[in-house]
Amino acid sequence: MQKLDFEIQLPEIESARDLSIHEEYFWLNQNGTKRKLRLHDYAEVYQIPYLYEHLMERLDSQSHVMLASLLVEEFTEAGDKVEDMIVLDMGAGSGLVGKSLFNLGIKSIVGIDILFEAAQAACQQYPGIYENYYVENLSNLTEMTKQALNSRGFNSLICCSALSNNHIPAKALSVVFNQVVPNGCIAFNVAKYFWEDNTQTGFRQQHSWVEDQSIFEIMRMHSYRHRFYTDGRPLEYFAIVGRKKSNIL
């Protein structure tokens, strides 16, 4: 980890007890000032080098390593080489997932995120990890980016911690999913409470493709602790890895 010019302070347990993901916050001490930020104030968090990484380290985040490892395992299980992987990192953020993929031997990684601050952070903190990093609204890709993605022949897609709580809507996901070649590997994770929600707001209800084997075949599903909440509760997720069978129409 790089030398930091800030300190973070997590709230007292009683102050943070039972907060939802969107309500979680911390205190940032920098340059003699102290201010309150939410964990999901991504545009602000990404502007401070390594702040997001330090936060995730403090909360013992496992997902960037877990999901990257599972994707590589699925791709190579049939004898394919990790060097042949062409990965699209959706909701790439500040580059933690890209770095994990690169450390596993993947050389061809393209990132995409809606925030300019995410792309800037990834390029500054992890230069050389991404071949390209696109800043785009996934629901309305520009023609230039769409053509560039279409030409890459992605055989792998990873989406780490960006599908829970509607960070990426269903329409946007389908646009990126359809960039992957048939039988390509797809890895993503979802908060357990979101996956198990059987109402219309649940993940499986909003993303019916995930249980349609003509579109996507789940190869492995792994339950694990994504990280801790700021009050110390474990935040449980499912990591899901499978193979694309056809486009989402």
N, C-alpha and C positions, 0 to 999 in steps of 0.2 A: 504494500500500500504506500502511496506517495505521502510526502510530508504535507500535513494539513494545516491550513491557516484559520481553522474554525474549531469549535467544540459544539457537540450537541448534548442536550439534556432531555431525557425522556421524562414524561410527567409522573407524578406520584401515582402509585397503583390505584388509590381510591379515586383520584381525579380522572383516571382513564378507564375505570372499570366498565366493562361491557360496551365500550364504544364500538360502533360499526367500522368497517374498513375506511369508509369515506370520512368518518369523523375523527380518526386517529390523528394526533398531532405531536409535535416535539418543539423544543426551544433551541434556536440557533444562536450561538454566541460568536460574533465575528466583528473584528475591528472596533471593539469596545461597545458594541450594541448587542442587545438581546431582542429577538423577535420570535413570534410564534408562527409556525408553518404546519400545514397538514402534510401527511406523508404523500398524499396524492396531488399536491400542488406541483405537478411535474415541471411545468415551465419555469417556475422559480427555482426548484431544487436542482434541475439540470444546469442552471447557469453557474453554479458553484462547483468547481472541479472536485470530483470524488465524493461529494456530499451524499448522493444516492447510494453509492457503493458502501460508504461508511455506515449509513443508516441500515442497509441490509445486513451488513456484518454484525452490527449491534443486535439486530433482531434475529440473527442466526438463519438467514434465508438460505434455502437449499435448492430452490427450483432451477436456477440457471445451470447448475452443474448436473442436477438430476435429469432434467429434460434433455439436455444436450447428450448426455451419456446414453440414455434410452434410445434416442434417435439414431445414434451411431450403431448401437447394438442391433437394432432392427434392420438397418441398411446392410450391415456386413454379415448378418446371420446366414444369408443365402450364398455367401462367398464373394459378394461385391466388395470392392476396396474403398476404404474411407477417402482415398485421394480422388475418387471419381464422384464424390458427392458435390452437388451444386445446390446450395441451400439458400432459400429465401427466408429471412428473419423478419417476421411480421410483428409490428409494434416493438421495434428493436430497441427503443429507449436509448440509454446512454452507452450501450455496447457490452453489457455484462454477458449476455448470451453469446454474442459474437466472439468475445474473448474465450469463452468456454469451448465453443466449437473449434476455434483456431487451435487451442491447446490440445485438442483431440486429433489434430492432424488435417482438419478440413481447410482447404486453400481457397475455395470459391464460395464466398458468402456475400450476399446482397441484403442490405437492410432497408426497411421502409417504416416510416412513422409519420404521424400527422404534425408533430412538433418540430419546428426549426431548431429549438433549443436541444432536442434530443440528438439530432444529427450533428450539431456543433459539438456537443459533449463527446459523442462517440468518436468523432474524427480527431478531437484534441487529445482525448485520454488514451485511445487505442488506435493510433495511426497504423495504417496498413492492414487492419483486420478485414475491413469491408472493401470489396471491389468497387461497389457503388453504394450510396445511401440516399434514398429518395425521400423527400418531404412531400407527402401527398395526402389528400383526403381520399381514403380508399373507396369510399362510396361514389367518388366522381373523379377517377383517374384522368389525367391529361392524356391525350392521344400519344404524345411523345413517350411518356413513361410506359403506357400500355404496350406500345410497340417494342420498347426496350426490354420489358419483362418477358413478352412473348418470345423474343428471340433467344432468351437464355437457356431454355430447356431445363427448368428446375426439376430435379428428381427428389427434392426434399423440401419440406416446409416446417418451420418451427414457430410457434407462437407461445411465448412464455409469460404467463400472468397477465395477459391482456384480454382474455375472453370473459373473465368474471366481471360482474357488475356493469356489463354492457360498455366496457371501454371501446370495444370494436363491435359494431352492430352486425346483424346477420347478413345484410346486403354487402357490406364491405368484406366480410369474411369470404363470401362466395366468389367475389371478384379475384381475390388472391388464391383461394383454393383452386380455382380453374386455371391458374398459371402452371400448376404442377402436372407433369406428364403422367399418363396412366400407369398405375402400380407404383407411383412414387410414394415415399415415406412421409408421413405427416405426424408431428408430435405437438401436443398442446396440453395445457393443464387448466383445471377448473376447480374452484372452491367446492368442497364436498357439499356444503349446504345449498349451493346453487345447482349442482348436479341432481341432488335428491329432492329438489323442489318440484312437486308434481302439478303445480298451478301453471297458468299461462305465462307467468314471469320466469319460470324455470328454464335452465339452459336447454334441456332436451326438447322442450316445447318450442323454444325459439329457433332451435337448430335441428330440425327433424332429420337432416341428412346424416347425423351422427349414428342413428340407429337404422339407417337404410343401407343394407349390405350391397345394394347395386351401385351405391355411391362411395361408401366408405366401409372398410372392414377393420374392426378393432382387433389388433394382434396382441396387445397387452394393456392392462389397466392396473396401475400401481397406486396404492393409498400411502400417503406420506405427510409429514409436517412441512408445509411450505415455509413458514416462519412462525415467530411468536407475535401475538398482538403486543401493543405497548404496555398492557396490564399483565402480561405474562401468560395469557391463555395460548394454547397451541392453535394455530390456524391450519386446519386440515384441508388437503387438496387431493384430487385424483390427477395423476399423470396418465395421459392416454396416447397411445402410439398405434398407428394403423397404416393401411395402404389405401390409396385412392383408386377407385374402380371407374368412376366416370365423373363428369362435371356436375356441379349443382346448377340446375336449370332455374 
